[in-house]
Amino acid sequence: MSLLRLQQGQPQIQVMHRFPNGPIATQDGLRWDIGRIFDGVKDGLRLCADAAPEGIASVGVDGWAVDYVRLDENGEALADPFCHRDERTQGAEKKVHEIISPSRLYSLTGIQLLGLNTLYQLYADKLAGGRPGTFWLNLPEYVTYRLGGRRVAEYTNATHTQLVGLGGQEWCEEIFESLGLDISAAPKIVPSGSIVGSIGGDLSKLPALRGTKLIVPACHDTASAIAAIPASGEDWAFISSGTWSLVGTVLKSPCVGDQAREMNFTNLGGAGRSICFLKNVNGMWLLRQCMDEWEERGSAISLSALLQECEALPAPDYLIDVDDPPLTRPGGTLGKINAQLQRAGRRTFSAERRNIPVIANLIFHGMAERYAEVLRSIATITAKRLKRLFIVGGGGKNFLLNRLTAERTGLEVLLGSTESTTLGNFAIQMATLQGSWNETTGVAASAVARWAEEIAEPVFEEARNRETV
């Protein structure tokens, strides 16, 4: 959690609080401890209130997409929410496509077919006998609601559910009706930058949080990160690099032609009603899974040490498919990589310490090549002549992957802040507080861009000075 203050007109950002978070394997599936997450948010807000006794104008919550909390009749969480990596959606995806064809789904929503999307999770709930009509909220909006806000679905986050009509701000009735899902259980969609209430409960007793507005930024963290990129023109693309790598470009309207559908690109909502035309690529989560396995086997290694060892290795003579479906699910990742190598008739690797950098090198080269493939497809589909590639998010700290990406794409790579989501979140809040908001488009894209440049450009400049790729 971060705090933005303007000191003599200059933006200053301070990270106030972090807490670990991850899905928990339970007898009822892979779930998030939502109570612990909310307690962590409240702890962070108390620290912000102590640091800013002059008062905090607004709070905005963003996070990962697709997962949601079911509410009871009193507005309380029925249970800890499922994690999108839980295996329950595998059967649901097939059954959904028996009712609505993949091509029809794409024409209705423009969203890539991913079994983790909210659409398939809601249908999995139905197959499991879930109570119909139970209200639900995506996670960032749930936290906002618990802080005192209204029950809403912010536009950018709503589009990732695969339940919003193409290019609009309404739920797609055809999908809900065809699948027998209750549309009345879905929250009202509101534009990015909407003020949805004020801090309530015990936090409102803190002087700094009295009357503090609750603003939904781009609640999908990727959309907030993209909003922070201080770029203009049509010659740039982005990689929001984290657990997932989201590779794409920004468009003014959805792109849903045959090529986009066949290549399974998505048209996610962006700040100011822009379109983030992108594709999910398995990200740093893949390496994290391997590092956890190595640690369990007594061979723990830091990322910095691993990168140094990998840098001394030559390029592998074979590239793994980092988007191989088994590699997107938790557990046994080293074995899954070896299984892929074995199917291709390639050498497999034991768990010995000497093989750790070799496996990591396979992952990094595989990721860079996948980035290049996706970017070539984007250039073909959109007819854009891409020259610049902005890398934002925590994965931007991986200097080796950045270099490999530059080599394989041939683009000028510009490194942004590892906290780009925070910067975009702030830019949207500032634009709203300055009056650049309306009920149709939400916060104005031009105003967000101005604030993003003011807040983010020094950070991008600092990144360029640290390292040139």
C-alpha positions in Angstrom: 0.0 0.0 0.0 1.4 3.4 -1.0 0.7 7.0 -0.2 0.9 9.9 -2.7 1.5 13.4 -1.5 2.1 16.6 -3.4 5.0 18.5 -1.8 5.4 22.0 -3.3 3.5 20.7 -6.3 5.9 17.7 -6.7 4.5 14.2 -6.4 6.1 12.0 -3.7 5.2 8.4 -3.3 6.0 6.3 -0.2 5.3 2.6 0.1 3.7 2.3 3.5 2.8 -1.4 3.9 3.3 -4.8 2.3 2.1 -8.2 3.4 2.5 -11.7 2.0 -0.4 -13.2 0.2 -1.0 -16.4 -1.7 -3.6 -19.0 -2.3 -4.2 -21.7 0.3 -4.8 -25.4 -0.6 -7.8 -26.6 1.5 -10.1 -29.6 1.4 -12.5 -27.4 -0.5 -10.1 -26.3 -3.1 -7.5 -23.6 -3.7 -8.7 -20.4 -2.0 -7.8 -16.9 -0.8 -7.8 -15.9 2.8 -10.0 -12.9 2.2 -10.2 -11.9 5.9 -6.4 -11.8 6.1 -6.3 -9.7 2.9 -8.8 -7.2 4.3 -7.0 -7.0 7.6 -3.7 -6.2 5.7 -5.5 -3.4 3.8 -6.8 -1.9 7.1 -3.4 -2.1 8.7 -1.9 -0.2 5.7 -4.6 2.5 5.9 -3.8 3.0 9.5 -0.2 3.5 8.7 -1.1 6.0 5.9 -3.4 7.9 8.3 -0.5 8.2 10.8 1.8 9.4 8.1 -0.6 12.0 6.7 -2.4 13.7 9.6 -3.4 16.5 7.3 -6.0 14.2 5.8 -6.2 11.7 2.9 -8.5 12.8 0.1 -9.2 9.4 -1.5 -8.4 5.7 -1.5 -8.4 3.4 -4.6 -8.1 -0.3 -4.5 -6.9 -2.4 -7.4 -5.9 -6.1 -7.7 -5.9 -9.2 -9.9 -9.0 -9.9 -12.0 -11.5 -12.8 -12.4 -11.8 -14.0 -8.8 -14.8 -13.0 -6.7 -16.4 -13.2 -3.3 -19.9 -14.5 -2.8 -22.0 -12.5 -0.3 -24.8 -13.6 2.0 -28.0 -11.7 2.7 -26.2 -9.5 5.2 -23.4 -8.6 2.7 -20.9 -10.8 4.5 -18.5 -13.2 2.7 -20.1 -16.7 2.5 -16.7 -18.3 2.3 -13.1 -17.6 1.3 -13.1 -17.1 -2.5 -11.7 -19.6 -4.9 -8.3 -18.9 -6.6 -8.5 -18.9 -10.4 -5.9 -21.6 -10.5 -8.2 -24.1 -8.8 -9.0 -27.0 -11.1 -12.8 -26.8 -10.7 -13.2 -24.8 -13.9 -11.7 -27.5 -16.2 -15.0 -29.3 -16.6 -17.0 -26.1 -16.6 -15.2 -24.7 -19.6 -16.1 -27.7 -21.7 -19.7 -27.6 -20.7 -20.0 -23.8 -21.3 -18.7 -24.3 -24.9 -21.3 -27.0 -25.5 -24.0 -24.4 -24.8 -22.3 -21.3 -26.4 -19.6 -21.9 -29.0 -16.2 -20.3 -28.5 -16.6 -18.2 -31.6 -20.0 -16.9 -30.4 -18.5 -16.0 -27.0 -15.7 -14.1 -28.6 -18.1 -12.2 -30.9 -20.2 -11.2 -27.9 -17.4 -10.1 -25.6 -14.1 -9.9 -27.5 -12.4 -11.6 -24.5 -9.8 -14.4 -24.9 -11.0 -17.9 -23.9 -9.3 -18.6 -20.6 -10.7 -21.2 -18.2 -9.9 -19.0 -15.3 -12.3 -16.2 -16.4 -15.2 -15.4 -14.0 -17.6 -16.8 -16.6 -16.3 -20.3 -16.2 -15.9 -20.0 -12.4 -19.6 -18.9 -12.0 -20.7 -21.8 -14.1 -18.5 -24.1 -12.0 -20.4 -22.8 -9.0 -23.7 -23.7 -10.7 -22.5 -27.2 -11.5 -21.4 -27.7 -7.9 -25.0 -26.8 -6.7 -24.3 -23.3 -5.6 -27.2 -21.3 -4.4 -28.6 -19.2 -7.4 -29.0 -15.5 -7.0 -26.1 -15.2 -4.5 -24.6 -11.7 -5.0 -20.9 -11.6 -5.9 -18.1 -9.0 -6.2 -14.7 -9.2 -7.7 -11.9 -8.9 -5.1 -10.8 -5.2 -5.4 -14.5 -4.1 -5.5 -15.2 -6.4 -2.5 -12.4 -4.7 -0.5 -13.8 -1.3 -1.5 -17.3 -2.4 -0.4 -16.0 -3.5 3.0 -14.3 -0.2 3.4 -17.6 1.6 3.0 -18.3 1.7 -0.8 -21.3 0.7 -2.8 -21.5 -2.8 -4.4 -20.2 -2.2 -7.9 -18.1 -3.7 -10.7 -15.6 -1.3 -12.1 -15.5 -1.3 -15.9 -11.9 -2.6 -16.6 -12.3 -5.4 -14.1 -15.8 -6.3 -15.3 -14.5 -6.8 -18.9 -12.2 -9.5 -17.7 -15.1 -11.6 -16.4 -16.0 -12.5 -20.1 -19.5 -11.4 -19.2 -19.6 -7.8 -20.5 -21.0 -7.0 -24.0 -18.4 -6.0 -26.5 -17.4 -2.4 -26.2 -20.1 -1.6 -23.8 -20.7 -1.1 -20.1 -23.5 -3.6 -19.6 -23.6 -7.3 -18.7 -24.3 -9.5 -21.7 -27.8 -10.8 -21.2 -27.4 -13.6 -23.9 -24.6 -15.2 -21.9 -26.4 -15.1 -18.6 -29.6 -16.4 -20.0 -28.0 -19.2 -22.1 -26.0 -20.5 -19.1 -28.8 -20.1 -16.6 -26.8 -17.6 -14.5 -28.6 -14.9 -12.5 -27.9 -11.5 -13.9 -29.5 -9.9 -10.9 -26.7 -11.3 -8.7 -24.1 -9.3 -10.7 -23.2 -5.8 -9.5 -23.8 -2.6 -11.4 -20.9 -1.7 -13.8 -19.4 1.8 -13.2 -16.7 3.6 -15.1 -13.1 3.9 -13.9 -12.6 6.8 -11.6 -16.1 6.7 -10.1 -16.6 7.8 -6.5 -18.5 5.0 -4.8 -18.6 6.2 -1.2 -16.5 7.2 1.7 -14.4 5.4 4.3 -16.7 4.0 7.0 -16.5 1.8 10.1 -13.7 2.1 12.6 -11.3 3.6 10.1 -13.5 6.6 9.7 -12.8 7.5 13.3 -9.2 8.3 12.4 -8.9 12.1 11.7 -6.9 11.6 8.5 -9.7 9.3 7.1 -12.8 11.3 8.0 -14.6 12.0 4.8 -12.0 10.2 2.6 -13.6 9.3 -0.7 -13.5 5.8 -2.1 -12.6 5.9 -5.8 -12.6 2.8 -8.0 -9.5 3.3 -10.2 -8.9 0.8 -12.9 -9.6 -2.0 -10.5 -7.9 -4.5 -12.8 -4.2 -4.0 -11.8 -3.0 -4.4 -15.4 -5.3 -1.6 -16.6 -3.9 0.6 -13.8 -0.3 -0.3 -14.8 -1.0 0.5 -18.4 -2.6 3.8 -17.5 0.8 4.8 -15.9 2.8 4.5 -19.1 3.8 8.0 -20.3 3.7 7.2 -24.0 2.0 8.8 -27.0 1.7 7.8 -30.6 0.8 4.4 -32.1 4.2 2.8 -32.2 4.4 1.3 -28.8 3.4 -1.9 -27.0 3.6 -3.0 -23.4 4.4 -6.0 -21.2 2.9 -5.8 -17.7 5.2 -8.3 -16.2 4.4 -10.1 -13.0 2.7 -13.4 -12.0 1.3 -13.2 -15.5 2.9 -11.4 -18.4 0.2 -9.4 -20.2 1.6 -8.5 -23.7 -0.3 -6.0 -25.8 -1.0 -2.5 -27.1 -3.7 0.2 -26.6 -6.5 0.7 -29.1 -9.3 3.1 -29.4 -11.9 0.4 -30.2 -12.1 -3.4 -29.9 -10.5 -5.6 -32.5 -12.5 -8.8 -33.0 -11.6 -10.0 -36.5 -11.0 -13.6 -37.5 -7.2 -13.3 -36.8 -7.8 -11.9 -33.3 -10.2 -14.6 -32.5 -8.1 -17.4 -33.9 -5.0 -16.2 -32.0 -7.2 -15.8 -28.9 -6.4 -12.1 -28.2 -8.5 -10.2 -25.6 -10.0 -6.7 -25.6 -9.9 -5.7 -22.0 -11.3 -2.4 -20.9 -8.8 0.4 -20.1 -8.9 3.7 -18.4 -10.9 6.3 -20.2 -12.8 3.6 -22.2 -9.6 2.6 -24.1 -9.1 -1.0 -25.1 -6.1 -3.0 -23.9 -5.6 -5.5 -26.8 -3.4 -8.2 -25.3 -2.7 -11.8 -24.6 -1.8 -13.5 -21.3 1.6 -15.2 -21.3 2.7 -17.4 -18.3 4.8 -15.0 -16.3 7.2 -15.0 -13.3 4.8 -17.4 -11.5 6.4 -20.2 -13.5 9.8 -19.4 -12.2 8.4 -18.9 -8.7 6.9 -22.4 -8.8 10.3 -23.9 -9.7 12.1 -21.8 -7.0 9.7 -23.1 -4.4 10.4 -26.7 -5.5 14.2 -26.1 -5.3 13.8 -24.7 -1.9 11.8 -27.7 -0.7 14.6 -29.9 -2.0 17.2 -27.9 0.0 18.6 -25.9 -3.0 17.2 -22.4 -2.3 18.6 -19.7 -4.5 17.9 -16.0 -4.7 16.7 -14.4 -8.0 19.8 -12.2 -8.2 22.1 -15.1 -7.8 20.1 -17.2 -10.3 20.2 -14.4 -12.9 24.0 -14.2 -12.6 24.4 -17.9 -13.2 22.0 -17.9 -16.1 23.8 -15.0 -17.8 26.9 -17.1 -18.1 25.0 -19.8 -20.1 24.6 -20.0 -23.8 21.2 -19.9 -25.4 19.5 -23.3 -25.2 19.1 -25.3 -28.4 15.4 -25.9 -27.7 12.7 -23.5 -26.4 10.0 -24.8 -24.1 6.4 -23.7 -24.5 5.8 -21.6 -21.4 2.0 -21.5 -22.1 1.7 -25.3 -22.1 -1.5 -25.7 -20.0 0.0 -27.9 -17.3 2.5 -25.2 -16.6 -0.2 -22.7 -15.7 -1.4 -24.9 -12.8 0.4 -25.2 -9.4 2.5 -28.0 -8.3 5.1 -30.4 -9.9 6.4 -27.7 -12.3 9.9 -29.2 -12.7 8.3 -32.6 -13.6 5.9 -30.9 -16.1 8.9 -29.1 -17.8 10.7 -32.5 -18.1 7.5 -34.1 -19.5 7.4 -31.4 -22.2 11.1 -31.9 -23.0 10.6 -35.7 -23.2 7.6 -35.4 -25.6 9.8 -33.3 -27.9 12.6 -35.9 -27.7 14.9 -33.5 -25.8 17.2 -34.0 -22.8 15.5 -33.9 -19.4 17.1 -32.5 -16.2 17.4 -34.0 -12.8 16.8 -31.9 -9.6 20.6 -31.6 -9.0 21.8 -28.2 -8.0 23.9 -27.8 -11.2 20.8 -28.0 -13.3 19.0 -25.1 -11.6 20.3 -22.3 -13.9 19.9 -24.5 -16.9 16.2 -24.9 -16.2 15.8 -21.2 -15.4 17.6 -20.4 -18.7 15.0 -22.5 -20.5 12.2 -20.5 -18.9 13.7 -17.1 -19.6 14.4 -17.8 -23.3 11.0 -19.4 -23.7 9.3 -16.4 -22.2 11.2 -14.0 -24.4 10.4 -15.9 -27.5 6.7 -16.1 -26.5 6.7 -12.3 -26.0 8.2 -11.9 -29.5 5.6 -14.2 -31.1 2.7 -12.3 -29.5 4.1 -8.9 -30.4 4.5 -10.0 -34.1 0.9 -11.2 -34.1 -0.2 -7.8 -32.6 1.7 -5.9 -35.3 0.0 -8.1 -38.0 -3.5 -7.9 -36.7 -3.5 -4.1 -35.8 -1.2 -3.0 -38.7 0.8 -1.1 -36.2 4.5 -0.5 -36.8 5.8 -1.1 -33.4 9.1 0.4 -32.3 9.0 0.8 -28.5 8.2 -1.7 -25.8 7.4 -0.6 -22.3 8.0 -3.2 -19.6 6.2 -2.4 -16.3 5.6 -4.3 -13.1 7.7 -6.4 -10.8 9.1 -8.6 -13.6 10.9 -5.5 -14.9 13.6 -6.2 -12.3 14.7 -9.2 -14.3 17.6 -7.7 -16.3 18.3 -10.9 -18.2 14.7 -11.4 -19.4 14.6 -7.7 -20.4 17.8 -8.2 -22.5 16.5 -11.4 -24.1 13.2 -9.7 -24.9 15.0 -6.8 -26.6 17.0 -9.2 -28.6 14.1 -11.4 -29.7 11.7 -8.6 -30.5 14.1 -6.1 -32.0 12.2 -3.3 -30.2 13.5 -0.5 -28.0 12.8 -1.7 -24.5 12.0 1.0 -22.0 11.8 0.0 -18.3 9.1 1.4 -16.1 8.5 1.3 -12.4 8.0 -2.0 -10.7 5.1 -0.1 -9.0 3.4 1.0 -12.2 0.0 -0.3 -11.1 0.3 2.1 -8.1 1.2 5.0 -10.4 -1.7 4.4 -12.7 -4.1 4.0 -9.7 -2.9 7.4 -8.4 -3.2 9.1 -11.8 -6.9 8.0 -12.1 -7.7 9.2 -8.6 -6.0 12.5 -9.2 -7.9 13.0 -12.5 -11.2 12.3 -10.7 -10.4 14.6 -7.8 -9.6 17.4 -10.3 -13.0 17.0 -11.9 -12.1 15.1 -15.1 -14.9 12.5 -14.8 -18.3 11.9 -16.4 -20.9 9.2 -16.2 -20.4 7.9 -19.8 -16.6 7.4 -20.1 -15.6 7.8 -16.5 -12.3 9.5 -15.9 -11.0 11.3 -19.0 -8.1 9.5 -20.8 -6.3 12.8 -21.5 -6.4 13.8 -17.8 -5.1 10.4 -16.7 -2.3 10.7 -19.3 -1.3 14.1 -17.9 -1.2 12.9 -14.4 0.5 9.7 -15.4 3.2 11.7 -17.1 3.6 14.0 -14.1 3.8 11.1 -11.6 5.5 8.4 -13.7 7.9 10.2 -16.1 10.6 10.7 -13.4 10.3 7.1 -12.5 10.8 6.0 -16.1 13.7 8.3 -16.5 15.3 6.9 -13.4 14.8 3.4 -14.8 16.5 4.4 -18.1 19.4 5.7 -16.2 19.8 2.5 -14.2 19.9 0.3 -17.2 19.8 0.5 -21.0 18.5 -2.5 -22.8 
